[in-house]
Amino acid sequence: MEANNKISLYTEITTEESALVSGGQAVVNFDLNSYLFTIGAGAIFNGGVTTNVVNIAFGRALFTRS
């Protein structure tokens, strides 16, 4: 039988290497004003807040920048 060799599962990498592997750095932001505006418009003009309105509001308020 062969002896078990220790193989490390994780290797430490630098921030630059991490950005290279992940395709670059991206910043995720959430615009609370836009979210609340869309929820409010859905409540007033749609007669209530449905899951569809919440999904649309979330999609409009969440944006990324690389």
Biopython code that builds the backbone (N, CA, C, O; Angstrom):
import numpy as np
from Bio.PDB.StructureBuilder import StructureBuilder

atoms = [
    (1, "MET", "N", (0.828, -1.184, 0.000)),
    (1, "MET", "CA", (0.000, 0.000, 0.000)),
    (1, "MET", "C", (0.870, 1.243, 0.000)),
    (1, "MET", "O", (1.933, 1.297, 0.619)),
    (2, "GLU", "N", (0.383, 2.221, -0.707)),
    (2, "GLU", "CA", (1.111, 3.487, -0.733)),
    (2, "GLU", "C", (0.719, 4.342, 0.459)),
    (2, "GLU", "O", (-0.394, 4.246, 0.976)),
    (3, "ALA", "N", (1.638, 5.163, 0.876)),
    (3, "ALA", "CA", (1.355, 6.092, 1.970)),
    (3, "ALA", "C", (0.463, 7.215, 1.457)),
    (3, "ALA", "O", (0.558, 7.631, 0.302)),
    (4, "ASN", "N", (-0.387, 7.682, 2.324)),
    (4, "ASN", "CA", (-1.264, 8.797, 1.951)),
    (4, "ASN", "C", (-0.454, 10.081, 1.847)),
    (4, "ASN", "O", (0.280, 10.440, 2.767)),
    (5, "ASN", "N", (-0.592, 10.762, 0.732)),
    (5, "ASN", "CA", (0.064, 12.057, 0.564)),
    (5, "ASN", "C", (-0.905, 13.149, 0.972)),
    (5, "ASN", "O", (-2.092, 13.093, 0.651)),
    (6, "LYS", "N", (-0.395, 14.133, 1.676)),
    (6, "LYS", "CA", (-1.249, 15.249, 2.057)),
    (6, "LYS", "C", (-1.415, 16.170, 0.861)),
    (6, "LYS", "O", (-0.438, 16.686, 0.317)),
    (7, "ILE", "N", (-2.642, 16.367, 0.466)),
    (7, "ILE", "CA", (-2.956, 17.270, -0.635)),
    (7, "ILE", "C", (-3.817, 18.385, -0.060)),
    (7, "ILE", "O", (-4.887, 18.136, 0.496)),
    (8, "SER", "N", (-3.346, 19.595, -0.200)),
    (8, "SER", "CA", (-4.122, 20.706, 0.348)),
    (8, "SER", "C", (-5.280, 21.042, -0.580)),
    (8, "SER", "O", (-5.109, 21.135, -1.795)),
    (9, "LEU", "N", (-6.442, 21.221, -0.002)),
    (9, "LEU", "CA", (-7.626, 21.553, -0.786)),
    (9, "LEU", "C", (-7.689, 23.040, -1.109)),
    (9, "LEU", "O", (-8.260, 23.436, -2.125)),
    (10, "TYR", "N", (-7.113, 23.846, -0.260)),
    (10, "TYR", "CA", (-7.174, 25.292, -0.434)),
    (10, "TYR", "C", (-5.770, 25.863, -0.527)),
    (10, "TYR", "O", (-4.855, 25.429, 0.174)),
    (11, "THR", "N", (-5.622, 26.827, -1.391)),
    (11, "THR", "CA", (-4.347, 27.504, -1.553)),
    (11, "THR", "C", (-4.573, 28.992, -1.371)),
    (11, "THR", "O", (-5.509, 29.557, -1.937)),
    (12, "GLU", "N", (-3.726, 29.621, -0.591)),
    (12, "GLU", "CA", (-3.869, 31.063, -0.397)),
    (12, "GLU", "C", (-3.477, 31.787, -1.677)),
    (12, "GLU", "O", (-2.466, 31.471, -2.303)),
    (13, "ILE", "N", (-4.302, 32.771, -2.055)),
    (13, "ILE", "CA", (-4.013, 33.577, -3.236)),
    (13, "ILE", "C", (-4.137, 35.047, -2.866)),
    (13, "ILE", "O", (-4.742, 35.399, -1.854)),
    (14, "THR", "N", (-3.564, 35.883, -3.688)),
    (14, "THR", "CA", (-3.613, 37.320, -3.439)),
    (14, "THR", "C", (-4.910, 37.905, -3.986)),
    (14, "THR", "O", (-5.665, 37.229, -4.684)),
    (15, "THR", "N", (-5.155, 39.161, -3.661)),
    (15, "THR", "CA", (-6.349, 39.848, -4.147)),
    (15, "THR", "C", (-6.326, 39.974, -5.659)),
    (15, "THR", "O", (-7.364, 39.847, -6.309)),
    (16, "GLU", "N", (-5.159, 40.221, -6.221)),
    (16, "GLU", "CA", (-5.040, 40.355, -7.672)),
    (16, "GLU", "C", (-5.366, 39.040, -8.370)),
    (16, "GLU", "O", (-6.048, 39.027, -9.394)),
    (17, "GLU", "N", (-4.879, 37.938, -7.815)),
    (17, "GLU", "CA", (-5.182, 36.629, -8.391)),
    (17, "GLU", "C", (-6.673, 36.316, -8.289)),
    (17, "GLU", "O", (-7.252, 35.720, -9.198)),
    (18, "SER", "N", (-7.281, 36.713, -7.199)),
    (18, "SER", "CA", (-8.715, 36.493, -7.025)),
    (18, "SER", "C", (-9.519, 37.277, -8.047)),
    (18, "SER", "O", (-10.482, 36.753, -8.606)),
    (19, "ALA", "N", (-9.144, 38.519, -8.300)),
    (19, "ALA", "CA", (-9.846, 39.338, -9.289)),
    (19, "ALA", "C", (-9.676, 38.757, -10.684)),
    (19, "ALA", "O", (-10.595, 38.816, -11.500)),
    (20, "LEU", "N", (-8.508, 38.199, -10.959)),
    (20, "LEU", "CA", (-8.255, 37.606, -12.266)),
    (20, "LEU", "C", (-9.119, 36.365, -12.476)),
    (20, "LEU", "O", (-9.662, 36.160, -13.561)),
    (21, "VAL", "N", (-9.243, 35.550, -11.452)),
    (21, "VAL", "CA", (-10.017, 34.318, -11.555)),
    (21, "VAL", "C", (-11.509, 34.614, -11.664)),
    (21, "VAL", "O", (-12.213, 33.977, -12.448)),
    (22, "SER", "N", (-11.993, 35.577, -10.883)),
    (22, "SER", "CA", (-13.432, 35.848, -10.862)),
    (22, "SER", "C", (-13.867, 36.763, -11.990)),
    (22, "SER", "O", (-15.055, 37.068, -12.098)),
    (23, "GLY", "N", (-12.974, 37.201, -12.811)),
    (23, "GLY", "CA", (-13.346, 38.040, -13.945)),
    (23, "GLY", "C", (-13.334, 39.516, -13.623)),
    (23, "GLY", "O", (-13.867, 40.312, -14.396)),
    (24, "GLY", "N", (-12.762, 39.896, -12.542)),
    (24, "GLY", "CA", (-12.702, 41.302, -12.172)),
    (24, "GLY", "C", (-13.549, 41.580, -10.946)),
    (24, "GLY", "O", (-14.322, 40.739, -10.486)),
    (25, "GLN", "N", (-13.379, 42.767, -10.442)),
    (25, "GLN", "CA", (-14.105, 43.156, -9.243)),
    (25, "GLN", "C", (-15.397, 43.847, -9.639)),
    (25, "GLN", "O", (-15.394, 44.718, -10.509)),
    (26, "ALA", "N", (-16.469, 43.481, -9.026)),
    (26, "ALA", "CA", (-17.762, 44.106, -9.291)),
    (26, "ALA", "C", (-18.327, 44.650, -7.989)),
    (26, "ALA", "O", (-18.225, 44.013, -6.940)),
    (27, "VAL", "N", (-18.917, 45.820, -8.065)),
    (27, "VAL", "CA", (-19.538, 46.442, -6.905)),
    (27, "VAL", "C", (-21.049, 46.326, -7.072)),
    (27, "VAL", "O", (-21.598, 46.706, -8.106)),
    (28, "VAL", "N", (-21.705, 45.809, -6.064)),
    (28, "VAL", "CA", (-23.156, 45.651, -6.104)),
    (28, "VAL", "C", (-23.769, 46.723, -5.211)),
    (28, "VAL", "O", (-23.397, 46.862, -4.046)),
    (29, "ASN", "N", (-24.702, 47.470, -5.764)),
    (29, "ASN", "CA", (-25.373, 48.523, -5.015)),
    (29, "ASN", "C", (-26.868, 48.289, -5.011)),
    (29, "ASN", "O", (-27.412, 47.618, -5.887)),
    (30, "PHE", "N", (-27.516, 48.849, -4.018)),
    (30, "PHE", "CA", (-28.968, 48.758, -3.907)),
    (30, "PHE", "C", (-29.503, 50.157, -3.668)),
    (30, "PHE", "O", (-29.138, 50.809, -2.690)),
    (31, "ASP", "N", (-30.373, 50.621, -4.566)),
    (31, "ASP", "CA", (-30.948, 51.959, -4.472)),
    (31, "ASP", "C", (-32.279, 51.865, -3.731)),
    (31, "ASP", "O", (-33.302, 51.506, -4.313)),
    (32, "LEU", "N", (-32.251, 52.192, -2.447)),
    (32, "LEU", "CA", (-33.446, 52.075, -1.616)),
    (32, "LEU", "C", (-34.546, 53.026, -2.070)),
    (32, "LEU", "O", (-35.724, 52.672, -2.011)),
    (33, "ASN", "N", (-34.187, 54.223, -2.521)),
    (33, "ASN", "CA", (-35.194, 55.182, -2.992)),
    (33, "ASN", "C", (-35.966, 54.631, -4.182)),
    (33, "ASN", "O", (-37.191, 54.740, -4.233)),
    (34, "SER", "N", (-35.267, 54.049, -5.127)),
    (34, "SER", "CA", (-35.920, 53.468, -6.299)),
    (34, "SER", "C", (-36.818, 52.299, -5.900)),
    (34, "SER", "O", (-37.920, 52.146, -6.425)),
    (35, "TYR", "N", (-36.344, 51.486, -4.978)),
    (35, "TYR", "CA", (-37.123, 50.340, -4.509)),
    (35, "TYR", "C", (-38.426, 50.803, -3.859)),
    (35, "TYR", "O", (-39.502, 50.301, -4.185)),
    (36, "LEU", "N", (-38.322, 51.760, -2.942)),
    (36, "LEU", "CA", (-39.513, 52.238, -2.243)),
    (36, "LEU", "C", (-40.461, 52.973, -3.174)),
    (36, "LEU", "O", (-41.677, 52.893, -3.001)),
    (37, "PHE", "N", (-39.929, 53.690, -4.161)),
    (37, "PHE", "CA", (-40.776, 54.382, -5.131)),
    (37, "PHE", "C", (-41.602, 53.380, -5.932)),
    (37, "PHE", "O", (-42.801, 53.581, -6.128)),
    (38, "THR", "N", (-40.976, 52.314, -6.389)),
    (38, "THR", "CA", (-41.688, 51.305, -7.177)),
    (38, "THR", "C", (-42.719, 50.568, -6.327)),
    (38, "THR", "O", (-43.819, 50.279, -6.799)),
    (39, "ILE", "N", (-42.375, 50.266, -5.084)),
    (39, "ILE", "CA", (-43.332, 49.623, -4.178)),
    (39, "ILE", "C", (-44.519, 50.553, -3.930)),
    (39, "ILE", "O", (-45.669, 50.113, -3.939)),
    (40, "GLY", "N", (-44.240, 51.838, -3.710)),
    (40, "GLY", "CA", (-45.309, 52.811, -3.480)),
    (40, "GLY", "C", (-46.210, 52.971, -4.688)),
    (40, "GLY", "O", (-47.430, 53.048, -4.547)),
    (41, "ALA", "N", (-45.621, 53.022, -5.874)),
    (41, "ALA", "CA", (-46.416, 53.139, -7.098)),
    (41, "ALA", "C", (-47.279, 51.901, -7.289)),
    (41, "ALA", "O", (-48.426, 52.003, -7.726)),
    (42, "GLY", "N", (-46.741, 50.745, -6.967)),
    (42, "GLY", "CA", (-47.526, 49.519, -7.074)),
    (42, "GLY", "C", (-48.678, 49.500, -6.088)),
    (42, "GLY", "O", (-49.762, 49.007, -6.400)),
    (43, "ALA", "N", (-48.445, 50.038, -4.897)),
    (43, "ALA", "CA", (-49.503, 50.064, -3.886)),
    (43, "ALA", "C", (-50.610, 51.038, -4.263)),
    (43, "ALA", "O", (-51.787, 50.761, -4.033)),
    (44, "ILE", "N", (-50.238, 52.181, -4.841)),
    (44, "ILE", "CA", (-51.234, 53.208, -5.168)),
    (44, "ILE", "C", (-51.963, 52.890, -6.466)),
    (44, "ILE", "O", (-53.193, 52.905, -6.503)),
    (45, "PHE", "N", (-51.221, 52.605, -7.526)),
    (45, "PHE", "CA", (-51.829, 52.468, -8.847)),
    (45, "PHE", "C", (-52.275, 51.046, -9.178)),
    (45, "PHE", "O", (-53.088, 50.848, -10.081)),
    (46, "ASN", "N", (-51.756, 50.061, -8.461)),
    (46, "ASN", "CA", (-52.091, 48.675, -8.764)),
    (46, "ASN", "C", (-53.109, 48.111, -7.774)),
    (46, "ASN", "O", (-53.577, 46.984, -7.939)),
    (47, "GLY", "N", (-53.447, 48.878, -6.763)),
    (47, "GLY", "CA", (-54.412, 48.408, -5.780)),
    (47, "GLY", "C", (-53.825, 47.474, -4.740)),
    (47, "GLY", "O", (-54.572, 46.841, -3.993)),
    (48, "GLY", "N", (-52.539, 47.375, -4.675)),
    (48, "GLY", "CA", (-51.875, 46.513, -3.699)),
    (48, "GLY", "C", (-50.513, 46.094, -4.206)),
    (48, "GLY", "O", (-50.190, 46.258, -5.383)),
    (49, "VAL", "N", (-49.733, 45.558, -3.314)),
    (49, "VAL", "CA", (-48.378, 45.139, -3.664)),
    (49, "VAL", "C", (-48.383, 43.627, -3.868)),
    (49, "VAL", "O", (-48.599, 42.861, -2.929)),
    (50, "THR", "N", (-48.145, 43.220, -5.092)),
    (50, "THR", "CA", (-48.085, 41.797, -5.416)),
    (50, "THR", "C", (-46.626, 41.346, -5.460)),
    (50, "THR", "O", (-45.714, 42.170, -5.402)),
    (51, "THR", "N", (-46.416, 40.057, -5.562)),
    (51, "THR", "CA", (-45.042, 39.550, -5.665)),
    (51, "THR", "C", (-44.383, 40.026, -6.951)),
    (51, "THR", "O", (-43.167, 40.214, -6.993)),
    (52, "ASN", "N", (-45.172, 40.221, -7.994)),
    (52, "ASN", "CA", (-44.624, 40.722, -9.250)),
    (52, "ASN", "C", (-44.079, 42.140, -9.078)),
    (52, "ASN", "O", (-43.015, 42.465, -9.603)),
    (53, "VAL", "N", (-44.806, 42.981, -8.344)),
    (53, "VAL", "CA", (-44.353, 44.351, -8.092)),
    (53, "VAL", "C", (-43.073, 44.340, -7.266)),
    (53, "VAL", "O", (-42.159, 45.120, -7.532)),
    (54, "VAL", "N", (-43.000, 43.471, -6.276)),
    (54, "VAL", "CA", (-41.797, 43.375, -5.446)),
    (54, "VAL", "C", (-40.608, 42.926, -6.288)),
    (54, "VAL", "O", (-39.511, 43.461, -6.128)),
    (55, "ASN", "N", (-40.797, 41.964, -7.173)),
    (55, "ASN", "CA", (-39.713, 41.497, -8.040)),
    (55, "ASN", "C", (-39.246, 42.591, -8.989)),
    (55, "ASN", "O", (-38.044, 42.751, -9.204)),
    (56, "ILE", "N", (-40.176, 43.341, -9.555)),
    (56, "ILE", "CA", (-39.803, 44.446, -10.444)),
    (56, "ILE", "C", (-39.039, 45.509, -9.671)),
    (56, "ILE", "O", (-38.027, 46.019, -10.153)),
    (57, "ALA", "N", (-39.510, 45.846, -8.481)),
    (57, "ALA", "CA", (-38.844, 46.858, -7.658)),
    (57, "ALA", "C", (-37.434, 46.424, -7.298)),
    (57, "ALA", "O", (-36.503, 47.228, -7.348)),
    (58, "PHE", "N", (-37.272, 45.162, -6.938)),
    (58, "PHE", "CA", (-35.948, 44.664, -6.577)),
    (58, "PHE", "C", (-35.010, 44.696, -7.780)),
    (58, "PHE", "O", (-33.841, 45.062, -7.658)),
    (59, "GLY", "N", (-35.533, 44.308, -8.946)),
    (59, "GLY", "CA", (-34.716, 44.320, -10.160)),
    (59, "GLY", "C", (-34.274, 45.714, -10.558)),
    (59, "GLY", "O", (-33.168, 45.889, -11.071)),
    (60, "ARG", "N", (-35.120, 46.710, -10.331)),
    (60, "ARG", "CA", (-34.760, 48.088, -10.671)),
    (60, "ARG", "C", (-33.808, 48.708, -9.663)),
    (60, "ARG", "O", (-33.012, 49.579, -10.013)),
    (61, "ALA", "N", (-33.885, 48.265, -8.414)),
    (61, "ALA", "CA", (-33.072, 48.872, -7.366)),
    (61, "ALA", "C", (-31.681, 48.261, -7.259)),
    (61, "ALA", "O", (-30.767, 48.907, -6.746)),
    (62, "LEU", "N", (-31.505, 47.047, -7.726)),
    (62, "LEU", "CA", (-30.224, 46.351, -7.621)),
    (62, "LEU", "C", (-29.434, 46.546, -8.902)),
    (62, "LEU", "O", (-29.925, 46.237, -9.987)),
    (63, "PHE", "N", (-28.221, 47.054, -8.787)),
    (63, "PHE", "CA", (-27.387, 47.223, -9.972)),
    (63, "PHE", "C", (-25.929, 46.969, -9.620)),
    (63, "PHE", "O", (-25.506, 47.149, -8.478)),
    (64, "THR", "N", (-25.181, 46.551, -10.612)),
    (64, "THR", "CA", (-23.762, 46.259, -10.421)),
    (64, "THR", "C", (-22.925, 47.191, -11.268)),
    (64, "THR", "O", (-23.366, 47.706, -12.295)),
    (65, "ARG", "N", (-21.714, 47.391, -10.809)),
    (65, "ARG", "CA", (-20.755, 48.221, -11.533)),
    (65, "ARG", "C", (-19.403, 47.544, -11.402)),
    (65, "ARG", "O", (-18.996, 47.175, -10.301)),
    (66, "SER", "N", (-18.713, 47.379, -12.506)),
    (66, "SER", "CA", (-17.405, 46.712, -12.434)),
    (66, "SER", "C", (-16.281, 47.693, -12.640)),
    (66, "SER", "O", (-15.112, 47.307, -12.612)),
]
sb = StructureBuilder()
sb.init_structure("model")
sb.init_model(0)
sb.init_chain("A")
sb.init_seg("    ")
for serial, (resi, resn, name, xyz) in enumerate(atoms, 1):
    if name == "N":
        sb.init_residue(resn, " ", resi, " ")
    sb.init_atom(name, np.array(xyz, "f"), 0.0, 1.0, " ", f" {name:<3s}", serial, name[0])
structure = sb.get_structure()
